[in-house]
Amino acid sequence: MRKPFIGGNWKMNTDSKAAVQLAKDVAQKCAGLLDKVDVSVCPPFVYLASVKNAIGSAKLGLGAQNVYFEAKGAFTGEISCSMLKDLGCKDVIIGHSERRHVIGESNELINKKLIAAIDAGLLPIFCVGELIEERKAGKTDSVVKEQIQKGLAGITVEKAKAITIAYEPVWAIGTGLTATPQQAQDVHLMIRQLIADMYNKEFAAQIRIQYGGSANAGNAAVLMSQPDVDGLLVGGASLKADDFAAMIKAAAEAKK
Ligand code: 13P
């Protein structure tokens, strides 16, 4: 049985006061659920330390939204894996569609980041997903396959155990257009079969695959009821502690 994993990707939102308050509210509202569901919040870099402090001893995980693959040196504006570890991060989102499509990150860069993060002891949330024109052209599976094959290139099964995959169809992110539960399930199953082909069946049965894209308190239960949906990577709804807590509860219920 895969333990559900809900991530809150705060993106470029909150300020120092709001970030601390949100972290405290989330920690308090989901306190009773953290044995059943893994939960991480991923604030902007600049609030990681204060959010870690606000979480205190709660079992809530802390994640970053990005990382650079080099260990240190002349990389102005970048943040290393060891810096994230130093601040108490457990997870790191890598390959988010906004970084692929707004900032221009390639599969090759994402692969380097995944390798560096795993080697540093971070747990990557590795994001993949197709554009609307790719879906309309029937290319969803081939696009997602290529992202996964290139992203995981050279990563052994032992190392890949650190990874959670997040399927986030780009057309569903921040649009209010959620994938139907069946659309999500179809791609999640395809990903699991691909992982079985690339690695082995046992690992494919273990790896967690989150869905992301306009997931909210209203649709979390039905998305989580799909057999291959193991969690959610939540953007907008993770900024409201009540909604986020409701989604964590829905995940716990769905996988009882
Ligand atoms: P929304 O939940 O705001 O659509 O964002 C999803 C996402 O990109 C999470 O990483």
Boltz pocket constraint, residues with backbone or C-beta under 6 A from the ligand:
constraints:
  - pocket:
      binder: B
      contacts: [[A, 9], [A, 96], [A, 168], [A, 172], [A, 173], [A, 174], [A, 175], [A, 176], [A, 212], [A, 213], [A, 214], [A, 215], [A, 233], [A, 234], [A, 235], [A, 236], [A, 237]]
      max_distance: 6.0
